[in-house]
Amino acid sequence: MHHRIFRPMSLSSRQAAPILVLHGGPSVPSDYLYPLVDHIPYRSIVFYDQLGCGRSDEPADRDMYSIDLALDDLELVIKKLNLRRFHLYGQSFGGILAYEYLKRVAERADTEEAYECLSVVLSSTPTSVALVETEANRLVALLKDEDNDESTLLERFRRRHQCQTDEMPKPLSDAYAHAGTVFRGTAVISDYVATPPSTDALRMPSAMIMRGEADFVSEECASAWKKELFNHNFVREKVLKGCSHHGLLENGVEYGELVDSFFAEYD
């Protein structure tokens, strides 16, 4: 698994724990999240490309890919880098992996767990793939009502609900250029619906749920994180004005400040 560490000298800091970053897709690699480094000072930030995309291997065997196998890979990365204390950040599909990892750890109920996640940010992460697909289709229909020109539909959707910039930002185009093809897109996780941890699970880390006000991951797609899924009440919600699915690339300063200040509360 290809990984990249910014500010490695701070990896074991007790004042500002590192951030482990999980990209989305599935199979859209970390390039589009590298700007986190520009907007979050001091902390070590760890990125890795999940199996099947970016600079990691891409086995052709479809059976080598699943959410559970991706969680196994995530645990291997944590152990390999010896991340004893860290914050977890997941964007879109990466937020699904973050939640499922934390649920797995909580359900192990190991009070002597060697690796501690201090807090988590889920950014533009749906609780159900079917729900977000329905919402995206609804938004596409509204765009068609405005203008039925199919040739401009994808770009209009991008500028309204994915990334509200005149041109696609280079980090995002770089990520798409290195995207995988074997385990790609919501079709491969179409049956995913988040479920709460078992009643005997340990308390999960405190969480912040972020999304843009024009995000195709709408309030309906994300509200259950706070209402039903985490096994505590320490879940914060933040909607970014003037942003859509890629708030980091639309308003990096505000986005970075929100993420860093939240993590600082739990260092």
Secondary structure, 3 states (H helix, E strand, C coil): CCEEEECHHHCCCCCCCCEEEECCCCCCCHHHHCCHHHHCCCCCEEEECCCCCCCCCCCCCHHHCCHHHHHHHHHHHHHHCCCCEEEEEEECHHHHHHHHHHHHHHHHCCCCCCCEEEEEEEECCCCEHHHHHHHHHHHHHHHHHHCCCHHHHHHHHHHHHHCCCCCCCHHHHHHHHCCCCCCCCHHHHCCCECCCCCCCCCCCCEEEEEEECCCCCCHHHHCHHHHHHCCCCCEEEEEECCCCCCHHHHCHHHHHHHHHHHHHCCC
